[in-house]
Amino acid sequence: MSRLEMPTPSRSQLVIEQLYKELERRIEASPPGLCPVDLTRAFLELCHAQTCGKCAPCRIGLLQLKHLITDVLNGKATMETLTLMENTALSIMESADCAIGHEAARMVYQSLIGCRDDYEQHIRVGRCTCTYSQPVPCVTLCPAHVDIPGYIALVREGRHADAIRLIRKDNPFPTTCGFICEHPCEARCRRNMVDDAINIRGLKRVAADRAGHVPPPKNAPSTGKTVAVVGGGPGGLSAAYYLQLMGHQVTVFEMLPQLGGMLRYGIPNYRLPKDRLDDDIQAILETGVKVEMGKRIGRDITIEELRKTYDAVLVSIGASTDKKLGMEHEDAPGVVSAVEFLRTVGQGEPMDLNGQEVAVVGGGNVSMDAVRTAVRLGSKKVSIVYRRRVADMTALPAEIEGAMAEGVEIRTLQAPSRIETDENGHVKGLWTTPQMISAIRDGRASVKASGEEEQFIPCTTLIVAVGQSIETKHFQEAGLPVERGKILTETSGGFSDIPGVFAGGDCATGPATVIKAIAAAKVVAANIDEYLGYNHKITCDVEIPEPDLADKSPCGRVELTERQACERVHDFEGVENCMTDKEACQEAGRCLRCDHFGFGLFKGGREKVW
């Protein structure tokens, strides 16, 4: 008889492990709009089942909290119940012996404080009202509220032109977003419950590649009103597009030689081919939008002049200036901001980096664009310097993986401390202070100095990508409120004491994504239309195919393939390849059509008008 045995998991343990994986998928697929009270009880029951039950706070206290939440859900609670729940949760937090009990009570306490209105609504009405308007998760998480299930169904049927028409109802940059959108819509895709999220951005790319030229819809009858849009980036052009469709004559003022803003001068060609960007811009101009290039606000034209000439003015200048590290020698030759660096490439005047060592400070998408561009310009070695971990980078995981595949060195937990120059004053290298992970604040691990000696990173070019800001001086002088480097608007995009002037996009929210700028443009365009005395509707009469009633078997997600790294680093041609027709049909067929089944059906399935 053996003294020891090799342990193997039992059948029941394997079943439970599989249940845990399925639970993870369901949590990942939880859509916005679910009842916070019901969710709190579900998580509380899970935590209660995981406790050992040895101490009274966990064994009895968590059970009592569950009964109290159940009373709220059943309409049997009063306002005093909420006070009792709050006190009970605080008591358990202070007296529980283990972290499970403490965290479970803390979760209930945070829910009571943060979702107080929902708890009180249950008490006043006597039932839950959240489920009356369950949103379609992908549409809700898309800032522009594009009809995602609709255009996926159209792609599956091969109706690519109709898919582009449907997308343009809410987003006039379907081709651009098919290449570079950060696809927040995929985060809570209900398909996660089965296997993995739909490749929504990839299917948008399919529609854009297959549709060919799709003319914009006809404009409404002319209103005789004129609107000036300052800034020819995605936000300004989107607002101009919708206002022109509404019948107002729009003129866009752009300071650079070509339209597109950061899409043209900030995103490299390998991510967004500029001829494809031009496809979207040309469709916008076909509506009749006028353009005046080389006009810089504050130098060539002022807000006051625009207010006198036009019935409404929209400021949408984006965030096109850079932030500084705040170090000595930051103005030395060889030190350049990522915004300036990428702009020179976009203007066809790239820096000569052949054989140089390049370091880029930052961990966002702009820094990834900078390092991958530096590789393509012939740099001998390219390094990213970031004071946190790779897991803390704000760049998309695919961009980080792409940079690593192209030979970029990532030096994490290194905080820039000083810049060293040579005898000619040119940058020689960057000194960094080693960091270590510290306390978690606001859900993100902070860092602090580890106490190790400084490290020297040699470089002949140092690119700073630590953030972007806007030029606010002229707007402050014109009377627009500016706070912390942003134009401070009302939620409508307007100003209470400056009628006829609006602002939207990155200049009002701070640097954000392209789709968020487009979403802001929709809001501002609708409110400018109302300010001018109208109530135009943006609609689309494309008929959406009926859902396929066949069973949805588990099926892997189709990813966009890429050109080989050893090949693509030598040019600025597009990196990603589009799906084949067969792949697109299969991927579109994975959609569960939440707009028809269950989620969204309570309020009519889809928003046909905005």
N, C-alpha and C positions, 0 to 999 in steps of 0.2 A: 504493500500500500504506500502511495506517495505522500510525502510530508506536505508538499505544496502542489497547487494545480494552476494551470494557465487559465485565467478568467476569460470568459467569452460572454458577450451581451445576450441576455435572454430574449425570447421572441417578443415578450411584452415590452421590454425596454426598447427594442427596435421600433415597435409600433408607436410608442410614445415619442421617440425621436422624430419619426416621420410626422406625427401630429404637430410637434413643435415647429418643424419646417413649414408645414401648411399654415400654422398660425402666424409665422413670420410673414408669409406672403399675403395673408389677409390683412394684417396690420399695415403692410406696405401699400396695399391697394385701398385702404380706407379713404373714401372721397371726402372732400370738404362738405360741410352741411349736415353731417351726422349729429345726432343729439349728444351734446357734451355730458349730460347727466347720465344717460344710458351707457356711454362709453366709460365714464368714471366708475360706474358700478361693475362693468365687465372687467376692467383692469383690477379693481379692488378684489373681486372674487378670485382672480388668478393669483394675486399676491397672497391672499388668505390661504389658498390651497398650498402655497409654497412654504409657508412658515412651519416651524417645528411644533408650535403650539405649547411650548413649555412656559412662556410668560403670559400673564393675564392681558397685558395691552394688546398682544397679537391675537391670542386665542379668543378673548371676549370682546375687546375693543373694536377690532376690525369687523367682527360679526355684527356688532351693534351699528357700526357705520353703514354696513350693507343694508341692514333693516331700515335705517333712516332714509337712505337714498331710495330704497324701494317704495317707501311711503310717499316720497316726493313724486316718483314716477307714476304712482297709482292715484295721485290727487288727494291723498289723505294727510298731507303735511300742512303745517302752518309756518308763518314767519319765525316763530319761536323754534321750530324744528331746525332751521338753518343755523340759528345761534348755537343750539345744542350740538349740531354736527361740527361746527367750527371749534367749539371748546373741546369736544371729544378728540378731534384730529390733533389739536395742539397738545393735549394730554398724552396721547399715544406717541407723538413725536418726541416728547421729553422723557418718556418712561420705557419705551420698548427696548429690549435687550439686544436686538439684532437690527441690521441695516434694512432687512426686508420690511419689518413692521414700521420703522421710521419712514422709509421712502413711500410706502403705501399710504400712510397717513398724510404725508407731505403732499402727495399727489391729490388727495381729496381736498386738502386745505387750499392748494393752488387753484383747483377747479372751482371751489366755492367763491374764492376772491375774484378770479378772472372771468368766470362765467355766471356771475351773480344774476344777471338779467334772465338767463335761461332757467335757473332754479326758481326764481320768483314767477316766471311765466307759467311754469308747471303748477305752481300753487294757486295762482289767480285763475287760470283757465281750467285746471283740473285734468289736463291731458297734454301730450307732446304735440307741438305743431311743426317741428322741424321736418318731419317726413312729408309734409304737404308740398314741399318745393325742393325735393332732392335734386341737386344739380348733376349734370353730366360731368364727371371728374375732369376729363381732358379739356373740355370747353371752359370749365370754371378756372382751371389753373393756367390756361392761356391768357395772358394779360389783355390781348385784343379780342378774346372770345370768338375765335374763328370756329366755324362749324366743322370740326374735325371729323366726327363720324360720317358726316355728309360727303366730304371730299374723298375720304378713304373708300366709301362705297362706290363713288364715281370712278376712282382709279381702278378698282377691281373690275369694273365693267368696261374699262378702256376709254371712258369718256373724259379724256384728259383736259380738253378745252373747257368743258363744263366745270371740272374741278377747279381750274384757274379762275373762272368767273365767280364761283362760290367763295373761294379764298379771298378774292379782291373785295368782296362785300365788306370784309373786316380788316383786310391787310393788303395794301397795294404793292407789296414787295414779295410775291410768292416765290419767285426764282431766288432772290437773295436769301430769304429765310430757309429755302430748301438746301442752301449751302452752309449757312452759319448760325442759324437759330439755336439757342441753347436748350430748346425743347423742354420747358418746364411741364408741358402737357403730359409727358410720359411718366412723371414722378408717381402719380396715383392711378395710372391706367388700371382698369378693373381686370385686364388680362393677367395682371400679376398674380391673381388668385389661382390661375391655371398653370402658367409657366413663366412668361416674361412680358414686359410691356411691348406694345406695338411700336415698330420703328416709324413713328409719325413723321419725323423730319425726312427720313429717307423716302417715304411715299410722296411727300410734297415735292421732293427733288424729281421723282419720277414724273409727276404731273407737269412740272415745269419743262423737263427735257423732252417730253413727248408731245406737248400741246402745240408747239410752234407759235406763230404770232396770234395772239388773242386780243382783238381790239377792245378798248374800254367801253362801258355802256354809254348811252347817249346822255348828255347833260339835260337837266331840267330847264324850262324856259328861263331866259335871262331875267334876273331881278333888277339889273341896273346898279347893283351894289359892287363896291370894289374892296378888296382885302389885300394888305401887304403882309407878306411872310418873310421875316428876317431869318435866313438860314436855310441852306439847301441840302440839309442832311435828311435822314429817314423820317424824323419827326416833322420837319417843315414841309417836305414833299408830300407826306401822307395827308397832312391837314390841307395842303393846297389841292390835292386830288379830290378829296371829299367836298370841299367848299366849291370847287369848280363844277363837280357833278350836281351840286345843289343849285347852280345857276348864278353864282357870284363870280365876278372876274377877279382872278388871283394873280398877283405879281410876286415872284420870289426874288429876293435880294441875296446874293451869295458873294462872299469876299474872295473865294478861290476861283481858279480858271475853269473848273468843271463842277457839276453837281454831284452830290453823293455824300459829302461830309466825310465822317470817319469811315464810312463804308468804302470810299474810294481811297482816302489818304491815310487810313489807319489799319485797314485789314489787308494783308498781303494777297497778291494775285493767286498764290497757290491754294488759299482757302476760298477766295471769292474771285473768280475770273471777271475782269472788269467788263468784258463784252456781255457777260450775263447780267451784271448790274445795270448796264446800259439798256438791256431789254425792259427791265422794270421802269427805269426812268423815262424811256421813250413812250411807254404806255401812259404814264402820268402826263407827259407833255402833250400827248395826242388829245387830251381833254380840252386843251386850249389855254393851259397855264402859261403865263408869260414869265420870262426870266431876265434878270439884269445881273450880269456877272461882274466881278471885280469891285463890288460895292461893300465897303466895310462900314459897319455901324459905328457912329461916333467920329469917323474921319471923312467919309464921302457923303454920308447922309445921317440925319438924326431922327430920334423917335418923334420929336416935335414936328418935324417936316412931314413925316409919314402920317401923323395924326391929322394934319391939315389937308393932306391930299387924298387919303383913303378913309373909307367908312369904318374900317376896323384894322387893327395891327396885331399880328402874332409874332412874338419873339420865340424863336426856336433855334438858338445858336449852338446847342450842344455843349459839351465840355471838351474844348479843343486845346487848352493850355495844360502845362505840366506842373506837378508838384515837386518841390525840392527836398533833398535829404537834410539840408541845413548844416552842411559841413564846410570846413575850409577847403579851398581849391576846387569847389564844385563847378566853378566857371573856367577851370583850366582847359587848355586844348586837349581834345580826346574824350572829354566828358560831355555827353549829349543825352537829352531826354528821349524816351521811347517815342513820344508823340512826334517830336522833330525828326527822329531817325526814320520812322515809318512814313512820315509825310514826304521826305526826300525821295524815298523809294517809289511812293505813289505818284510823284511828279516826274518820274523818269530820270532823276538825278541822284542815284544811290551813292553812298560813301564807298570809298575803296578800302575794303577790309582784307584784301588778299594777303594771306600769310600772317595776319595779326592774331593776337590773343584778345578775346572779347569777354567781358564780364557784364552780366545784366542783373540788376538789383530789383527783386520783386517776384511775386508768385501768382499773378493774375493772368488772364488771357492775353493782355497786352504784352506782358513779359515773354510769354510763349511765342507770340508773333515776332517779337524782337529777336529772340535767340534763333528761331528757325529761319528768319530772314538773314541773320548774320552768317549762318551756316551756308546759305545759298550765295552769299557774296564772297565766298572763298576764305573765310576765317580759318586759321590753323587750329584754334581751340576756342570753344564757346562754353561758358559756365554760367549757371544761374546761382545767385547768392540770395538765400532766403532765411529769415530769422526763425521761422517755425519749421514744422515737419512737412513732408510731401502731402500727408493726409490733411493738413490744414490749408493747403493752397486753394485759392478761389478759382483757379483755372479749371476748365473742364478736364476730367480724367483722360479723355481721348487726346487732348492737346498735350498733356504731360507725357503720355505714352508716345505720342508722335515725336516730341522733342527728344526723348531718350533714344528712340529708334534711330534718329538721325545723328546720334553721337554727342548730344549735349550733356555736359557734366552738371549734375544737380548737387549743390553744396548747401545742405540744410542746417538749421540750428547755428547759423552764422549771422550775427547782427553787424552791419557796417559801422565802423567806428571812426575811421579817418581815411583820407585819400592822400596817397604819396605821389609826388611829382619828381621828375628828373631835373638835371641842371638847367634845362631849357624851359622848364615850367610845364612840360607836357606830362599827362598822367602816366604814372609808372606802375601803379598797382593799388589795390584796395586792402586795407587792414580790417579785419573783422574780429568781433568778440564772441567766442564760443558760448552758446546758450544751452540751457536744459529746460525740459518741460516742467511746468509748475502747476499751480492751482487752476481749476477749470472755472472760467467766468463766462456767464451768458452762453453756456453750452460749448465753449471753445477753450481749449487748453492754452493758458498763457505761458510765457517763457521768462526766464531770468538768467543772468550771467552764471555760468558754471564755475567760474573761478580759474579756468585754465588760461594759459598764455594766449595773447592775440595771435592770429594767423594772417599770413600775407598771401594775397591772391594776385599774381602778376597779370597785368593787362595793359594793352596799348590803347584800348577803347573801352570806356565804361559807360554803359547805357542805364539810365535811371528810369524805372517803371514802377513808381510807388504811388501812382494815382494821377487823376486829372482834375482840373478845375475850370472855371469860366472867367472871362474878363468882365468884371462887374462895374468898373469905374463909370462908364458912360450911362449905364442904367441907373446907378445911384444918382448921378447928376440930373437925369431926366425925371427923377421922383419915384422910380420903382423901388419898392422895399427889397433890400438885400440883407440876408442873414447867413452867416457862416459860409460865405462864398456861393450862395444860391439865391435865385430870385424867389422871393416869398409870395406865392399866389394863394388865392382861395381854392377850395376843392374844385371849383368850376374852371379854374385856369385864369380867372380874371382878377381884377383889383377893385376893391370897394370904392376907392376915391379916384380912380383913373378910368373912366368909362371908355370902352372901345379898344382898350389895350389888353392883350392876353399873353400868357407865356406858358410853355409846356415842353416836356422832354427833359433831357439831362440838365439843362440850365435851371430847371425848377426842382428837380428831384435829386440831382447829383448824378454822377456817372452810373449808367445802368445798361441794360441790354437793348438791342435793336427792337425787339418785340414790345418792350415796355415803352419805348419812344413812340412806336406806332399806336399803341393803346392810348397814350396821352393825347396823341393827335386826334384820335376819334372823339375823345371827350371834348377837347377844345373846339374842334370843327363844329360839333353839334351845338355847343354853347355860343359860338360866334354867330351861327345861323339864327339861333333864338334871339340874340342881341340885335341882329339886323331886322328882326320882326317876322321871321319865318319859322316854319316847323317842318322842314323837308325830311323825308324818310329815305334811308338808304336800304334798298331791298335787292333781292336776287330771285329771279323766277325759275331757277334751275330745279328740275324735278329730281328728287332724291330716290334712288332705287329702293325697293322694298327689301327688308332683311332676309338673309338666307336662313331658313329654319332648320338646317342640318345641324347635327351635334357638333360641338366644338371640342375636338380631341386635342390633347396636349401636342404642341408643335413648337420647334425651336424658332427663335427670332432670326430674321434675315438681317445681317449687318452689311453696311456698305464696305466693299473692299477698297484697298488703297494700292497705289503704285509702290513698287519696292523702294525702300529707303535709299539704297545705294544708287538708284536711278533718279529719284525725285530731288535729291539734294543739289543737283547740278542745274536746275532750272526753276522757274516760277510757274510752271504749268500746274493745273489742278491736281490735287493729291487724291481725292476720293473718286471712285468709280460709281456710276449709277447702277441701280438694280436692273436685272434683265426683266423682260415682260413676265416670265414665268415666276421669278422671285417676287415681283411686285404683286401678282395675283394671289400668290400664296400668303404673303405678308398681310395684304389687305383683307384676305379671307379670315384672318385670325381675329379681326375686330368683333367684339361681342355685341356691337350695336346698342350700347347703353342708352342711346337717344330714343330707342323704341322699347326696349325691355327694362322695366324697373326704374332706372335712374333717369330722371328728366321727364318721364311720361306724365307725372302729376301736373306739370305746368305746360303741357302741350308739346313736349318733345324737343323743340328747337326754337331759337329766336330767329324769326324770319325778317325782322325789322329792327333797326336801331335808330 
